[in-house]
Amino acid sequence: MPVNCCIYMKNNKLIQVFAVVAVGLFSVACHHDATQDKGDALTSFPYPESKYWAHGVNTVELGREKAPLFGGLEVDINYSAWQDQLFVGHDLEDTINGLTFDMWLDSLPQPVTNCLWLDTKSLAYDNASRTAHLILEAVRRHGIADRVMVENWDRYALHVVKDSGLHVILWVDNPWWSGISEEEFRIKTQQQIDFLHPDAISGDYHNFPRLSDSFPDQNIHIWDTPRSCNDTNVAHSRMIAGNASVRVVLVDYPFPPDMID
């Protein structure tokens, strides 16, 4: 075989090898970018300007009343496997009222202007995929999929919800209720956060100092703040909202505290 022919074949082989390597590197880069984009999308929730969200907006009447006043609404929902539907209500037996999540969304004056915190009371690992699918169907119809957060305590179920593309809130236990020590609480909560990487963590107002001191790098949501609208309670809500890590304070007041003199 002529020498120049051998050189050509060797060069041709080298070109093929370089081409394969280049394609492989390009594919890895594209995959990394896509993964990074997905992660960014899950962590960059468009919080409204006001930290005060309306708590327990579980009826059509409350939705119509609170939606124009608050940038965010918290609503309890339950998945009924028997009816394969999402219903609004604090307990599963509230499904007897027949208020579906779709109906509740349809009743809001302008759903696209509100952020939603969905407290998924019945969420579990075995229904998480279906629950997430039904939530996405409803909120996409209103163009608010990026403005919805799903809350629960089950990190495994929430992981399924998060993989569907929804934002998630990890409900954090209160040591007073479970009887564990402060150190056990911190270790357990940190393990859950490391597993799930939630968009936010949530707890009742008694848990506020503990969450803000132990997990200041998390977006913190505080619920069940004192419900009576008096000067002491409003000042307390404002104190919590003043913390840099706190992104949401749920209130039962008729108006957000930043509208109350």
N, C-alpha and C positions, 0 to 999 in steps of 0.2 A: 504494500500500500504506500503511495507517495507520502512524503513527510508532511507536505502542506495539507493533505487530506486529514491526516491524524490530528494535526494542530486544530483544524476546523472542527473536528468531532469533539475534541476535548473542550474547546471554547464553547461549543454549542451546549455541551453537558453543563458547563459552569453557568451559562446563561439560564438554563432550565432550573438549576438549583437555586440561583439567586432569585428567580421569579417565584418559586414556591415559597422561599423564606419571606419574600416581600409580601406576598398575599397573606401568609400566616400572621405576620406582624400587623398588617392592616386589619385583619379580622379581629385580633385580640384588642387592638386599639378601639375599634368600633364597639366591641362588646363592653369594654370598660366605660366608654362614653355613655352607652345606653344604660348601663347599670347605675352610673353616677347620676344621670338625668332622672332615673326613676327614684333614686334615693332623695335627690333634691326636691322632687315633686312632693314626696311624702312628708318632708319636714318643713316645708315653707307654707304653713297655713296662713291664709289672708285674714288675720285677726282684725276685727273692726276697731275703730279708734277708742271707743269706750270699753272698759274692762267689765262693765256690769251687764250681765245677761239675765233674762227672765227665767225663773225657776219653775219647773212643773207646769209647763204650758200644755196641759193634757186635754183640752177641749177646744172645739171650734171657736167658742166665744172668747176664751182667753187668747187664742191665736190671733184673732182679729183685733183684740184690744191691745196686746203687747207688741205685736210685730212692728207697728209704726213707731214705737217708743224705744225699743231696744235693738241694738245691732245684732245680738245673738239670742237665740231661744233654746232652752233645754226642754226636751220632751221624752217621756218614757214610752218605749215600744216593746211589744211582745210578738214573737213569731208563733203562729198557730200551725202546727204540722198537719192537723186534721183538715184545716181549711186552706193551708198553704198560702197564708196571707200574713201581712204585718198589721197589727192593731195598735192603736194608741191607748195607753193605760198603764198604771203602775204595777198591776198584778195581772196574771194570766187570765183570771176570771173576768177581768174588765173587758175582755173581748166580746162579752155578751152585749156590750153597748153598741157594737157594730161600727165603731169609728175606725176605719182603716187608715193607714199612714198616707195612702194616696188621697183619700178624702180630706184629711187634715191639711196636707200640702195645698190641695186645690182651694181650700178655704182662706188661705193667707192672702192678704191684700196684694203684696208683691213679694213672692218667695225669693226672688233673685237678689233682693236687698238684704236678706238676713243670713247670718251664719247659724248652723244648727248643731247642737250637742245632743246626740241620740243615746240615751241611757237604755241599752238593750238588755232588759231584765231577764229574758229567757235564753240569751245567747249561750251556746255550748258548742263543744268541738264538733259534735255530730250534726248540728244544724247551721254551723257558721258559714259554710259555703252558700247554702240556699238563702240564708238571711242576708248576706252581703249582696247576692245577686238581686234580691228583691229591693233592697235599699238603693242599689245603683240604678235599677230600672226606674224607680220613682224619682230620684233626684236628678238623673240625667234628663228626664222629660221636662224638668223645670230649669235645666241649665245651671245647677248648683252643686254638682258632684265635688268640686274642689272646695266647697264651703261647708262641708259636713264632716263631723267627727263622731266616731262610734266608741262608746265607753262600755267597759266591762272589767271584771276582776280576773277572768280566765285568760291567761297569757297565750295559751295554745289556740284557743278560739279566736282571740284577737289577731294572732299571727296569720290565720287564714283570711280574716277580714282585711288585714293590711296588704297581703299579697294580691287581693282583688283590686287594689288601687285606692282604697279609702284611708283617710286619716284615722288614727286610733288614739284613745285615751285609756291608760291603765289605771283602774280604780285601785287605790292603795288602802290596805287594811289599817285600822287604828289599833295600836298595841293595847289600849284600854279594853277593847272589845275581845280581842283574841287571847289576852293574858300572857303575851310574850314580852321579853325584856326589850329595852331600847336597842341594845346591840343586835339581838336577834332580828328585830324589826328592820334595822338598817341593812343587815346582811341579806335578808330575804328580799327586801325591796330592790336592792342593788342587783341581785341575781335576776330578778324579773325584768328590770330595765335593760340589763346587758343582753338578755335573751330576745326581748321584743323590740328594743329601740323605739318606744312609742313617741308619738308627736307631743304628748303631754301626759302628766300624771294628775290624778284627782284625789281629793280627800275632803272630809267635813271640816268645818272651821276650827274645831278643837285640834285638828291635826296640822293647822297652818304653820305654827312655829317649827314643828318637827320637820315638815317637808321643806320649808324654806331654808332651814339651817343645814339639813343633811343632803339635800339635792338641789342646790341653787342653780345648777346648770340645766335643770329641766324646766319646761314650760309647766307651770303649776296652775291647776284649776281648783277653786275652793267652792264647795256647795254647802247647802243647809245653813247659811248664815242666819243670825237671829231674825225672825220673821216680822215682828212688830215694827212698824215704821215710826220709831221715835228717835230723838236726838242721839241717845246713847248708842243705839244699834246702827244708825246711819254712820256715826263717827267710827264705829268698829269696822263696818264694811269698807269705809274709806281708808282706814289704816291698813287693812289687808291689801286693798288694791294699790296702795302706795309702794308695795314691795316690788322690786324690779323683776323677780322671777315669776310673780303671779301674772297670768295673762287673762284669767276669767274669774269673776266673783259672781256666783248665782245669788239673786235676791228675789224676794217675794213682794217687794215694795211696789206700789202702783206706778212709780216712776224710777228711772235710774238715779242713784244718789247724786250724780253730777248734774241732775236737773232740779235737785231739791235745795232750797236755800237753807 
